[in-house]
Amino acid sequence: MVCPVYDTLSETELIRFARHPSNAARFVPRPRGVPLERFVAGAVDNLGEALRAGAYVRDERPGYYIYGIRYVPPSDILETIPSEERRKEYLLLGLVGALDFTHLEHDTVALHERTFEDRVEERVALTDATGMTFAPILAGYHRPDHRLNDELERRLGLDRRGLSFEGTVPPVAEAMLDGTTHRLWRVDDPKAVTELQGLVRDLRLLILDGHHRFTAAAHRHYEGRRTAPLAMLVDGQDRALRVLPWHRVLPAAVLPFSELLDGARKRFPWIEAVPGPAGPEAAIARLRAMHEDGRRGFLVAHAGALYEVGGVPSSDVGADFDLLHGFLEDRLGIDPHELEFVRSPRAAWERSDDAGEPGRNGTALLLPPLTETGIEERAFGTGAVMAHKSTMFLPKVVEGMIFALADAPD
């Protein structure tokens, strides 16, 4: 029934999940190379079939949902987390509701990275055709007293510190996807709903994951429709919420390494070959040192060699992305669509070995760690947005767990 979020699905995964007749993979993600009109028409048909088959149940009662995710990060991501912050498992809770754009005040919600226009167009078309919004947008908030998080735990009777997922309230839905457990609980008691509304009313929200879905909803709002996409509010200081950079692989067919390095030498103050044996472990250690020392820049890995490219020092959390993408797009004229976005330094290192033309390695472009607090300060303080696909937040919700009508009731 469920599948990974639409823009993280590989072609292989899409085929795997779409084999099931009612899986969300049949109507949420757009297969590569499929024209937009054909994708939308197929999505409407497949969603209709799933609804007629009774695969999804409509809840007629107004209320909130609590979404819980218990997960273990993949090994290539876990190794990038400082040892003192690693846990055997993580458990995140969030409050899911409809984000009604007509009630949003100025400076209460902020994006932090750019979006691709074609993907926004795709999400708008899908929403218009189906009348639905699918997986909730992930939005972070800050409450020093953590009252909302504590209230969610209390209502479910959970002990998150003990990583217990067994509370006093049974979930209305549960799914296991690739080792991660997803649970959903309903909160529809009028008194409880009112209390939760009071806790969320004055929160300032940073969009963490779902920029294209949020921007699509904003477009529909500005066209005069009272749109209300699903949103999952999570505590930005929660230990279970991990923020990571997306790394890049530049295929050799797009730009050979020699031309990239030559351009970098002309553009940046210094480039240094990292001494010692080169490999993913050395890259991870170097990225951590860059972050701890406040060194701005990025790493370049190619054919078993590792280089640090340095920029002007800055305390701005987005500076590394600005440096890299200003160089790639403005100086070298590389379209972001030509880059491959990879979740970890190890995966990027391995992927660069076979990227591009046969016999010619691609180039891995690796970025240092960042923090949710720094991202929020930038988004609300300056309004500046980071490059396309700058950040990856864990855990991720799934498609197929909860849907909502796209338009808010009058």
C-alpha positions in Angstrom: 0.0 0.0 0.0 2.8 2.4 0.8 6.0 3.5 -1.0 8.8 6.0 -0.4 8.1 9.7 -1.0 7.6 10.3 -4.8 10.8 12.2 -5.4 13.1 9.7 -3.7 11.9 6.7 -5.7 14.4 5.1 -8.0 13.1 3.6 -11.3 13.8 0.1 -9.9 11.8 0.9 -6.7 8.9 2.4 -8.7 8.6 -0.8 -10.7 8.8 -2.9 -7.5 6.0 -1.0 -5.6 3.8 -0.4 -8.6 3.3 -4.1 -9.0 0.7 -3.9 -6.2 -2.6 -2.7 -7.7 -3.5 -0.2 -4.9 0.0 1.0 -4.0 0.5 4.8 -4.0 3.4 4.3 -6.4 0.7 3.9 -9.1 -0.6 7.4 -8.8 1.8 9.7 -6.9 5.3 9.6 -8.5 5.8 10.4 -12.2 7.8 7.7 -14.0 10.8 9.1 -15.8 10.1 10.1 -19.4 6.3 9.9 -19.1 4.6 13.0 -20.5 2.8 15.1 -17.9 -0.7 14.7 -19.4 -0.3 11.0 -19.7 1.0 10.7 -16.1 -1.9 12.7 -14.7 -4.5 10.7 -16.6 -3.0 7.5 -15.5 -2.8 8.7 -11.9 -6.5 9.6 -11.9 -7.5 6.1 -13.3 -5.2 4.2 -10.8 -6.4 6.2 -7.8 -10.0 5.7 -8.8 -9.4 1.9 -9.0 -7.8 1.8 -5.6 -10.7 3.8 -4.0 -13.3 1.6 -5.7 -11.5 -1.5 -4.4 -11.8 -0.2 -0.9 -8.1 0.0 -0.4 -8.3 3.4 1.4 -10.9 4.4 4.0 -12.3 7.9 4.2 -12.5 9.5 7.7 -15.5 11.8 7.8 -14.8 13.2 11.2 -12.6 16.4 11.6 -9.6 16.1 13.7 -5.8 15.7 13.8 -3.6 12.7 13.3 -0.4 11.8 15.1 2.2 10.2 12.8 5.0 8.2 14.4 8.1 6.8 12.7 10.6 4.4 14.3 13.7 3.9 12.1 17.4 3.0 11.9 19.4 5.2 9.5 21.1 3.3 6.7 24.7 2.4 7.4 26.1 4.9 4.9 24.2 7.7 6.7 24.8 6.5 10.2 28.5 6.7 9.7 28.2 10.5 9.0 26.4 11.1 12.3 28.9 12.0 15.2 29.4 9.0 17.4 28.0 10.8 20.5 24.7 11.5 18.7 24.2 8.0 17.3 21.3 5.9 18.6 20.4 2.3 18.0 17.0 3.5 16.9 15.2 6.8 16.5 11.5 7.5 17.2 9.9 10.7 15.9 6.3 11.9 16.5 4.5 14.7 14.5 1.1 16.3 14.4 -0.7 16.0 11.0 -3.3 18.4 9.9 -4.4 20.6 7.0 -2.3 23.8 6.5 -5.0 26.3 5.4 -3.2 29.1 3.4 -6.0 31.6 4.1 -4.9 31.6 7.8 -1.2 31.9 7.2 0.2 35.2 8.4 3.3 36.9 7.0 6.6 35.4 8.2 5.0 32.4 9.8 6.1 29.8 7.2 9.4 29.8 5.3 11.0 27.7 2.6 14.8 27.2 2.7 15.7 25.8 -0.7 14.9 26.4 -4.4 12.4 24.4 -6.3 12.4 23.0 -9.9 9.6 24.7 -11.9 8.8 21.5 -13.8 8.3 19.5 -10.6 6.0 22.2 -9.1 4.0 22.2 -12.4 3.7 18.4 -12.1 2.5 18.6 -8.5 -0.1 21.3 -9.4 -1.4 19.2 -12.3 -1.7 16.1 -10.1 -3.5 17.9 -7.3 -5.9 19.6 -9.8 -6.7 16.3 -11.5 -7.1 14.1 -8.4 -8.5 16.7 -6.0 -6.1 15.3 -3.4 -2.9 16.0 -1.5 -0.9 13.0 -0.6 2.0 12.6 1.8 2.2 15.4 4.3 4.8 18.2 4.0 7.3 18.1 6.9 7.5 21.4 8.8 9.7 22.1 11.8 8.8 24.4 14.7 10.7 25.5 17.9 9.1 25.4 21.3 11.7 25.7 24.2 9.2 23.9 26.5 8.6 21.0 24.0 5.0 21.1 25.2 3.5 19.9 21.9 5.9 17.0 21.7 5.2 16.1 25.3 1.5 16.3 24.7 1.6 13.9 21.8 3.5 11.4 23.9 1.1 11.8 26.8 -2.0 11.3 24.6 -0.6 8.0 23.2 0.9 6.8 26.4 4.3 6.3 24.8 7.7 6.3 26.3 9.9 7.7 23.5 13.0 7.9 25.7 12.8 4.1 25.9 12.0 3.9 22.2 8.8 2.2 23.0 6.2 2.3 20.3 3.6 0.5 22.4 1.3 3.0 24.1 -2.1 2.9 25.5 -3.9 4.0 22.3 -4.0 1.6 19.3 -3.0 3.1 15.9 -5.6 3.3 13.1 -3.0 2.4 10.5 0.5 0.8 10.5 3.0 0.0 7.8 6.5 -1.4 7.6 8.7 -0.1 4.8 12.2 -1.3 4.4 12.7 -1.8 8.1 11.0 1.5 9.2 7.8 1.4 11.1 5.1 4.0 10.4 2.0 4.4 12.6 -0.9 6.7 12.5 -3.3 7.7 15.4 -6.5 9.7 15.2 -7.2 12.6 17.6 -10.9 13.7 17.1 -12.1 14.4 20.6 -13.3 18.1 20.4 -11.6 19.1 23.6 -8.3 17.5 22.5 -8.5 19.2 19.1 -9.1 22.6 20.7 -6.1 22.1 23.1 -3.8 21.1 20.2 -5.0 24.0 18.2 -3.9 26.3 21.0 -0.5 24.7 21.0 0.1 25.1 17.3 -1.7 28.5 16.7 1.4 30.7 17.1 4.1 28.4 15.8 6.5 29.6 13.2 7.1 26.8 10.6 10.2 26.0 8.5 9.4 23.7 5.6 11.9 20.9 5.9 10.7 18.3 3.3 8.1 18.8 0.6 9.2 22.2 -0.9 7.6 21.3 -4.3 4.3 20.2 -2.7 4.2 23.4 -0.6 5.0 25.6 -3.6 2.4 23.9 -5.7 -0.2 24.6 -2.9 0.9 28.2 -2.8 0.4 28.5 -6.6 -3.1 27.2 -6.3 -3.8 29.6 -3.4 -2.6 32.6 -5.4 -5.0 31.5 -8.2 -7.9 32.0 -5.8 -8.4 28.4 -4.5 -8.6 27.8 -0.8 -6.0 25.2 -0.7 -5.0 23.2 2.4 -2.1 20.7 1.9 -1.3 18.1 4.6 1.5 19.1 6.9 3.3 17.2 9.7 4.6 19.4 12.4 7.7 18.2 14.2 9.9 19.6 16.9 13.0 21.1 15.2 15.2 20.2 18.2 14.1 16.6 18.4 17.1 14.2 18.5 15.2 11.9 16.1 15.1 14.6 13.4 18.3 14.4 11.4 19.3 17.0 8.8 21.9 16.0 6.2 23.2 17.6 3.0 22.4 16.1 -0.4 25.7 15.4 -2.2 26.1 15.6 -5.9 27.7 13.5 -8.7 28.6 15.3 -11.9 28.7 12.8 -14.8 31.9 13.0 -16.9 29.7 13.2 -20.0 28.4 16.6 -18.7 31.8 17.9 -17.7 35.2 16.2 -17.5 37.0 16.4 -14.2 40.0 18.3 -15.7 37.7 21.1 -16.8 36.0 21.2 -13.5 39.3 21.4 -11.6 40.7 24.1 -14.0 37.6 26.2 -13.5 37.8 25.8 -9.7 41.4 26.9 -9.6 40.4 30.1 -11.4 37.3 30.7 -9.2 38.3 29.8 -5.6 41.1 31.2 -3.3 42.7 27.8 -2.7 42.4 24.1 -3.5 44.2 21.5 -1.5 44.7 17.8 -2.1 43.7 15.9 1.1 46.8 14.0 2.3 46.7 10.3 3.2 44.7 7.4 1.8 41.6 8.7 0.0 38.2 7.0 0.4 34.8 7.6 1.9 36.1 7.5 5.5 38.6 10.2 4.8 35.9 12.3 3.1 33.6 12.0 6.0 36.3 12.9 8.5 37.3 15.9 6.4 33.7 17.1 6.0 33.2 16.9 9.8 36.4 18.9 10.4 35.3 21.6 7.9 32.0 21.9 9.8 33.6 22.1 13.2 36.2 24.6 12.2 33.8 26.7 10.2 35.6 26.3 7.0 33.5 27.1 4.0 33.7 25.1 0.8 33.2 21.5 -0.5 35.1 18.4 -1.4 35.8 17.0 -4.8 36.4 13.3 -5.3 37.6 11.8 -8.5 39.4 8.6 -9.5 40.5 7.8 -6.0 41.7 11.4 -5.2 40.2 13.9 -2.8 40.4 17.7 -2.8 39.1 20.4 -0.6 37.9 23.6 -2.3 38.0 26.6 0.0 35.8 29.7 -0.1 35.5 32.9 1.8 34.8 32.2 5.6 31.2 32.6 6.6 28.9 31.6 9.5 26.0 31.2 7.1 24.8 27.6 7.0 24.0 27.9 3.3 27.3 29.3 2.2 28.7 26.0 1.1 25.8 25.4 -1.2 26.0 29.0 -2.5 29.7 28.5 -3.4 29.2 25.2 -5.1 26.1 26.1 -7.1 27.2 29.6 -8.0 30.3 27.9 -9.5 28.5 25.1 -11.3 25.6 27.1 -12.6 26.9 30.6 -13.1 30.5 29.9 -14.0 30.3 26.6 -15.7 26.7 26.8 -17.0 25.7 23.4 -15.7 21.9 22.8 -15.3 21.0 21.3 -11.9 19.0 18.7 -13.7 22.2 17.3 -15.0 23.5 16.5 -11.5 22.8 13.3 -9.6 21.7 13.9 -6.0 23.1 11.3 -3.6 22.3 10.8 0.0 25.8 10.2 1.5 29.5 10.7 0.9 30.0 7.0 0.5 27.2 6.6 -2.0 28.5 9.6 -4.0 32.0 8.2 -3.9 30.8 4.8 -5.2 28.4 6.3 -7.7 31.2 8.6 -9.2 33.1 5.5 -10.2 30.6 4.5 -12.8 29.0 7.8 -13.7 29.2 9.3 -17.1 30.7 7.7 -20.2 32.1 4.2 -20.1 35.7 4.3 -18.9 35.5 7.8 -17.6 34.7 8.4 -14.0 32.4 11.1 -12.8 33.1 13.6 -10.1 31.6 13.5 -6.6 30.9 16.9 -5.0 30.6 16.5 -1.2 29.2 19.1 1.2 29.8 19.5 5.0 27.1 18.9 7.7 24.6 21.6 8.6 22.0 22.3 11.3 18.3 22.8 11.4 18.8 25.9 13.6 21.1 27.5 11.1 18.8 26.8 8.3 15.9 28.4 10.1 18.0 31.5 11.0 18.9 31.9 7.4 15.3 31.4 6.1 13.6 33.8 8.4 16.5 36.2 9.0 17.5 36.9 5.4 14.9 35.2 3.3 17.7 33.7 1.2 17.0 30.2 -0.1 19.6 27.5 -0.6 20.3 25.6 -3.8 18.0 22.9 -5.3 17.9 19.8 -3.1 20.3 21.1 -0.5 19.0 19.3 2.5 17.7 15.8 3.3 15.8 15.3 6.5 15.3 11.9 8.2 13.0 10.2 8.8 10.8 10.5 5.8 7.0 9.9 5.7 5.6 7.5 3.2 3.2 7.8 0.3 -0.1 6.0 0.9 -0.4 6.4 4.6 -2.8 9.4 4.7 -4.4 11.6 2.0 -6.6 14.7 2.2 -8.8 16.7 -0.1 -6.8 19.5 -1.6 -9.2 22.3 -1.1 -10.1 23.5 2.4 -13.8 23.7 3.2 -15.5 27.1 3.3 
